[in-house]
Amino acid sequence: MKFGLQAEVRIDGSVAKDTWLSREADVDIFMRVPSDLPRAEFERRSLEIAKAAMKNHRIVERFAEHPYLESWVQDVRINIVPCYNVEKGKWQSATDRTPYHTEYMKEHLDDRLRQEVRVLKKLMKATGIYGAEIKTSGFSGFLCEVLILRSGSFKNLLESAAQWKRRHVVDVDRLYAGRETEVFDMFDEPLIVIDPVDHARNVAAAVAEKRMWEFVTLSRILPKHPRMEFFYPPKPTSPTSKKLLQSLKSGSSLVFVTFGKVDAVVDILWSQLYKTEKSLKNVLQEKGFTVYRSAAWSNEQNLNVLVFELENHKIPKIRRHLGPQVERREESERFLERHVNANDTLAGPWIEQERWKVHKRRDYVDAIQFLRDHLGKGGRDIGVGSRISKTLEKGFRLLRETEVDRLVEKDVVFARYVHEFLNGTPTWLRWTRDA
């Protein structure tokens, strides 16, 4: 043993369960290591072995609950994932369940159900909601299998999902029959699917609420508009630079925050991007800027972009602050102490109807200036992720919609993303409109 580690190597995932899609197969190789291996060693040595095995191929280090390796042999993606060799229920890492998931589905899926799973996966991949990784926050392969197993067919699943409400529960083995209220005490995600292998786990925990509602909508419209595009989408077209720039300059006020390589594996990168996007959106709104939409994009190498669609880059220097009702004596006294003759008070306080009102000076009236001042120091004080903060300290750019021309001309994938962002409508929804 070159690496001195006793491990059981096995094929799991869709290939082992025969639910893989033609020309889209991913091979999941699991290394089951002894349960007494310390966690730090488990991560370090498993990655070391995986990298050595794929040293002649392109590799990407990824991260779920712990690191694993993604590689490619020709056009086939290979995932090498470590897990502990444990008894059922004695989990030490999230991936310990996977071999048991494989055996469960091999026992419960017949040829007809496997074909139904493939149809569901094809729909989800074509519409962009397949994949539990952080970037997508969608439906995993195992989740698709559980949904089909519970419904009995793709058609039945669509009929059921069209009626889903928030916090819908799927319990394939009816493990919580008669005590459904326990489920809501255990889980608070929008979609709850009980893991038949681990009754205390929600298989759909990674599914973002947006993805759930997208699938609900697909389930409602597909039977009315049964088109092949939902399974075999046309190749995306790239807008001409001229047309895209015209759209940019005639639409809303946009702010692009662009920065370079972030020192993080892909999954952590996306986690940091989404965290930072949400934080910046919230703080902009707290400062009085109206943010219609925001988004994050990355080529996962050397270019990352956050985009914010604002009502306007600039806002009035005055903001009206509503105080307490005059009859509330203590609150009124504190309000007056705080605002009478304060440096940032522009007018007031005064009584309007039964309440105190005052006009205050804003700290910032220009969104770009606000971002420049705070991001220039790394932005940790306004919620920027720690890995991204380090990159921002080295440099970044703030671009308005009229200043992003070089970027969209240089990167066709980013240009396509901006085009879709401006359009707003999911591609698959436009297929029904064009029918």
C-alpha positions in Angstrom: 0.0 0.0 0.0 1.8 3.1 -1.3 -0.2 5.5 1.0 -0.6 3.2 3.9 -4.4 3.5 4.0 -6.8 0.6 4.0 -9.8 1.6 2.0 -12.7 0.0 0.2 -13.1 1.5 -3.3 -16.5 1.3 -4.9 -18.7 2.9 -7.6 -21.7 4.7 -6.3 -24.1 7.4 -7.7 -26.1 7.2 -10.9 -23.8 4.8 -12.7 -24.1 2.2 -9.9 -27.9 2.7 -9.8 -28.3 2.8 -13.6 -30.1 6.1 -13.5 -27.4 8.0 -15.5 -28.2 10.0 -18.7 -26.7 9.0 -22.0 -23.6 11.1 -22.8 -23.9 12.9 -19.4 -22.6 10.2 -17.1 -20.7 11.1 -14.0 -18.7 8.4 -12.3 -18.7 8.6 -8.5 -15.8 6.7 -7.0 -16.1 6.4 -3.2 -13.2 5.6 -0.9 -14.5 4.0 2.3 -11.8 4.5 4.9 -11.7 3.1 8.5 -13.9 4.9 11.0 -11.1 5.4 13.5 -9.1 7.7 11.1 -9.0 11.2 12.5 -11.0 13.8 10.5 -7.9 15.9 9.6 -6.1 12.9 8.3 -9.2 11.6 6.6 -9.4 14.8 4.5 -5.7 15.2 3.9 -4.8 11.6 3.0 -7.9 11.0 0.9 -7.2 14.1 -1.2 -3.6 13.1 -1.5 -4.6 9.7 -2.9 -7.2 11.1 -5.2 -4.7 13.6 -6.7 -2.1 11.0 -7.2 -4.7 8.7 -9.0 -5.7 11.5 -11.4 -2.3 13.3 -11.7 -2.4 13.0 -15.5 -5.8 14.6 -15.8 -7.4 18.0 -15.2 -8.6 18.2 -11.5 -10.6 20.6 -9.4 -10.8 20.4 -5.7 -14.4 20.7 -4.5 -16.0 21.0 -1.1 -19.3 19.7 0.3 -19.1 19.0 4.0 -15.4 18.1 3.4 -13.1 18.2 0.4 -13.3 15.8 -2.6 -11.8 15.7 -6.0 -13.4 16.3 -9.4 -11.6 15.2 -12.6 -12.1 14.4 -16.2 -11.1 11.5 -18.4 -11.8 12.7 -21.9 -15.4 13.9 -21.6 -16.4 11.9 -18.5 -16.4 13.6 -15.2 -15.0 11.6 -12.3 -15.8 12.4 -8.7 -13.5 10.8 -6.1 -15.2 11.1 -2.7 -13.9 9.9 0.7 -16.3 8.6 3.3 -16.0 6.5 6.4 -16.8 2.8 6.4 -19.5 2.9 9.1 -22.6 1.0 10.1 -25.9 2.4 9.0 -26.9 5.3 11.3 -23.4 5.8 12.8 -22.5 8.6 10.4 -19.3 10.5 10.8 -19.5 12.5 7.6 -22.3 13.5 5.2 -21.0 11.2 2.5 -21.1 8.1 4.7 -24.8 7.6 3.7 -24.1 7.4 -0.1 -23.2 3.7 -0.3 -26.5 3.0 1.6 -28.4 5.3 -0.8 -27.0 3.3 -3.7 -28.0 -0.1 -2.2 -31.5 1.3 -1.3 -32.2 2.4 -4.8 -30.8 -0.7 -6.4 -33.3 -2.6 -4.3 -36.3 -0.4 -4.9 -36.0 0.9 -8.5 -37.0 -1.4 -11.4 -36.3 -0.7 -15.1 -39.4 1.3 -15.6 -38.8 3.6 -12.6 -35.2 4.1 -13.6 -36.4 5.3 -17.0 -38.8 7.7 -15.2 -35.9 9.0 -13.2 -33.9 9.7 -16.4 -36.8 11.7 -17.8 -37.0 13.8 -14.6 -33.2 14.4 -14.6 -33.3 15.4 -18.2 -36.0 18.0 -17.6 -34.1 19.4 -14.6 -30.8 19.6 -16.3 -32.3 21.3 -19.4 -34.0 23.9 -17.2 -31.0 24.6 -14.9 -32.4 23.3 -11.6 -30.4 20.0 -11.4 -27.5 19.8 -9.0 -27.2 20.2 -5.2 -23.9 22.1 -5.3 -24.0 25.6 -3.9 -23.8 27.3 -7.2 -27.2 25.8 -8.3 -28.8 24.9 -5.0 -31.1 22.6 -6.9 -32.3 18.9 -7.0 -29.7 16.2 -6.5 -29.8 12.9 -8.4 -30.8 11.0 -5.3 -33.6 13.5 -4.6 -34.9 12.9 -8.1 -34.9 9.1 -7.5 -36.8 9.5 -4.2 -39.4 11.7 -5.8 -40.0 9.2 -8.6 -40.1 6.3 -6.2 -42.8 8.1 -4.2 -44.9 9.2 -7.1 -44.5 6.1 -9.3 -44.0 8.0 -12.5 -42.8 11.3 -14.0 -46.4 12.2 -15.0 -47.6 11.5 -11.4 -44.8 13.6 -10.0 -45.8 16.6 -12.2 -49.4 16.3 -11.1 -48.3 16.2 -7.5 -45.7 19.0 -7.7 -48.1 21.3 -9.4 -50.0 21.4 -6.1 -47.1 21.7 -3.7 -47.2 24.3 -1.0 -44.4 25.7 1.0 -43.0 23.0 3.4 -44.4 20.2 1.4 -43.4 16.8 2.8 -42.4 13.7 0.8 -42.1 10.6 3.0 -41.5 7.7 0.6 -41.5 5.0 3.3 -44.2 6.7 5.4 -41.8 6.8 8.3 -43.7 9.6 10.0 -47.3 8.5 9.2 -49.6 9.7 11.9 -47.0 12.0 13.4 -46.4 14.5 10.7 -46.1 17.4 13.1 -42.7 16.0 14.1 -41.4 16.7 10.6 -42.1 20.4 10.9 -40.3 20.5 14.3 -37.3 18.8 12.7 -37.0 20.7 9.4 -37.7 24.3 8.3 -36.7 24.1 4.6 -39.3 24.9 1.9 -39.3 21.3 0.6 -39.0 18.4 3.0 -38.1 14.9 1.7 -37.3 12.3 4.3 -34.2 10.3 3.7 -35.2 6.6 3.7 -31.7 5.7 4.9 -31.4 8.4 7.6 -34.8 9.4 9.0 -33.4 12.5 10.6 -32.2 14.0 7.3 -33.9 16.1 4.7 -32.8 15.0 1.2 -34.0 18.4 -0.1 -32.2 20.5 2.4 -29.9 22.0 -0.4 -32.9 23.0 -2.6 -33.3 26.8 -2.6 -36.9 28.1 -2.3 -36.5 29.6 -5.8 -35.6 26.2 -7.3 -38.6 24.6 -5.6 -41.0 27.1 -7.1 -39.3 26.8 -10.5 -40.0 23.1 -10.5 -43.6 23.7 -9.3 -44.1 26.1 -12.2 -42.5 23.6 -14.7 -44.9 21.0 -13.4 -47.8 23.3 -14.2 -46.8 24.4 -17.6 -45.2 21.3 -19.1 -48.4 19.3 -19.5 -50.0 22.4 -21.3 -46.9 23.1 -23.4 -45.3 19.7 -24.1 -42.3 20.8 -26.1 -39.0 19.0 -26.7 -37.1 22.2 -25.7 -37.8 21.3 -22.1 -35.6 18.3 -22.5 -33.3 19.3 -25.4 -32.9 23.0 -25.2 -31.5 24.9 -28.1 -28.0 26.1 -27.9 -27.9 29.6 -26.2 -27.3 32.4 -28.6 -25.0 35.3 -27.8 -26.3 38.8 -28.3 -24.3 41.2 -30.4 -22.2 43.6 -28.4 -24.0 46.5 -30.0 -27.4 45.2 -29.1 -26.4 44.3 -25.5 -24.8 47.7 -24.9 -27.9 49.4 -26.2 -30.0 47.3 -23.7 -27.6 48.3 -20.9 -27.8 52.0 -21.6 -31.6 52.1 -22.0 -32.6 50.1 -18.9 -32.1 50.4 -15.2 -29.2 51.8 -13.2 -26.7 49.0 -12.8 -23.6 48.7 -10.7 -21.1 46.0 -11.4 -18.4 45.0 -8.8 -15.7 43.1 -10.6 -12.6 41.5 -9.0 -10.1 38.8 -9.7 -9.2 35.3 -8.4 -10.5 34.3 -5.0 -8.4 31.8 -3.1 -11.1 29.2 -2.5 -12.3 26.0 -4.0 -15.2 26.3 -6.3 -18.0 25.5 -3.8 -16.7 27.8 -1.2 -16.2 30.5 -3.8 -19.9 30.4 -4.7 -20.9 30.4 -1.0 -18.8 33.5 -0.5 -20.2 35.2 -3.6 -23.8 34.6 -2.6 -23.1 35.7 1.0 -21.5 38.9 -0.2 -24.2 39.7 -2.8 -26.9 39.3 -0.2 -25.0 41.5 2.4 -24.3 44.3 -0.1 -27.9 44.3 -1.3 -29.1 44.6 2.3 -26.7 47.3 3.3 -27.5 49.3 0.1 -31.2 49.1 1.0 -30.5 50.2 4.6 -28.7 53.2 3.2 -31.8 54.2 1.3 -31.0 52.8 -2.2 -33.8 50.9 -3.9 -32.3 47.6 -5.2 -34.6 45.8 -7.6 -32.4 42.8 -8.2 -28.9 41.5 -7.6 -26.9 38.5 -8.8 -23.4 36.9 -8.8 -21.4 35.5 -11.7 -18.0 33.9 -11.9 -15.9 32.1 -14.5 -14.5 30.2 -11.4 -11.0 31.3 -12.3 -9.9 34.9 -12.5 -13.1 37.0 -12.9 -15.9 37.4 -10.4 -18.8 39.9 -10.8 -21.6 41.1 -8.5 -24.3 43.1 -10.2 -26.9 45.3 -8.6 -29.9 46.8 -10.4 -30.9 50.0 -8.7 -33.8 52.4 -9.1 -31.1 55.1 -9.3 -27.4 55.4 -8.5 -28.0 58.6 -6.6 -30.6 59.5 -4.0 -31.6 62.8 -2.3 -29.4 63.9 0.6 -32.5 64.2 2.8 -34.3 61.2 4.4 -37.5 61.5 6.4 -37.3 59.8 9.8 -40.6 58.9 11.5 -40.6 59.3 15.3 -42.9 58.1 18.0 -46.4 59.3 18.8 -46.3 62.4 21.0 -48.5 60.7 23.6 -45.7 58.2 24.3 -43.8 60.4 26.7 -40.5 58.5 27.3 -40.0 57.6 23.6 -40.7 61.2 22.6 -38.2 62.5 25.1 -35.5 60.1 23.8 -36.3 61.1 20.2 -36.0 64.8 20.9 -32.7 64.3 22.8 -31.3 62.4 19.9 -32.4 64.7 17.1 -32.8 68.3 18.3 -29.7 70.3 17.1 -28.0 67.0 16.0 -25.3 67.5 13.3 -27.1 65.3 10.8 -30.5 67.0 11.4 -31.5 69.1 8.5 -35.0 70.1 9.6 -37.1 69.5 12.6 -38.2 67.7 14.7 -41.8 68.7 14.2 -45.2 67.3 15.0 -47.3 66.1 12.1 -50.7 64.8 13.1 -49.9 62.8 16.3 -46.2 61.9 15.5 -42.8 63.4 15.6 -41.0 63.8 12.2 -37.5 64.9 11.3 -35.3 65.3 8.2 -31.9 63.7 8.4 -28.8 64.0 6.3 -27.8 60.8 4.5 -24.2 59.5 4.9 -24.1 58.6 1.2 -26.1 59.8 -1.7 -24.1 57.9 -4.4 -24.2 54.0 -4.3 -20.9 53.7 -6.2 -19.1 56.1 -3.7 -20.5 54.1 -0.8 -19.3 50.8 -2.3 -15.9 52.3 -3.2 -15.3 53.6 0.3 -16.2 50.3 2.1 -14.9 47.7 -0.4 -11.6 49.5 -0.6 -11.0 48.4 3.0 -12.1 44.8 2.2 -15.8 45.3 3.0 -15.8 43.1 6.1 -17.8 45.8 8.0 -20.6 45.5 5.5 -20.7 41.7 5.3 -18.2 40.8 2.5 -17.1 37.2 2.8 -13.6 36.7 4.3 -12.0 35.1 1.1 -13.5 37.8 -1.1 -12.4 40.5 1.2 -8.8 39.5 0.8 -9.2 39.8 -3.0 -10.9 43.2 -2.8 -8.0 44.5 -0.7 -5.8 43.8 -3.8 -8.1 45.7 -6.1 -11.5 45.8 -7.7 -13.5 47.8 -10.2 -16.9 49.5 -10.0 -18.6 49.9 -13.3 -21.9 51.5 -14.3 -24.1 50.1 -17.1 -22.4 52.6 -19.5 -18.9 51.4 -18.5 -19.1 47.7 -18.9 -18.6 47.5 -22.7 -15.0 46.2 -22.6 -16.0 43.4 -20.2 -19.0 42.1 -22.3 -17.0 42.4 -25.5 -14.1 40.4 -24.0 -16.1 37.6 -22.4 -18.9 36.1 -24.4 -20.1 33.9 -21.5 -20.4 36.9 -19.3 -22.1 38.9 -22.1 -24.7 36.1 -22.4 -25.2 36.1 -18.6 -25.8 39.9 -18.6 -28.3 39.5 -21.5 -30.2 36.9 -19.5 -30.1 39.0 -16.4 -31.5 42.0 -18.2 -34.2 39.9 -19.8 -35.2 38.4 -16.4 -37.5 35.7 -17.8 -36.2 32.1 -17.3 -35.3 30.6 -20.7 -37.7 27.7 -20.3 -40.6 30.1 -19.6 -39.9 31.8 -22.9 -40.3 28.5 -24.7 -44.0 28.6 -23.8 -44.4 32.2 -25.0 -42.9 31.3 -28.3 -45.1 28.3 -28.9 
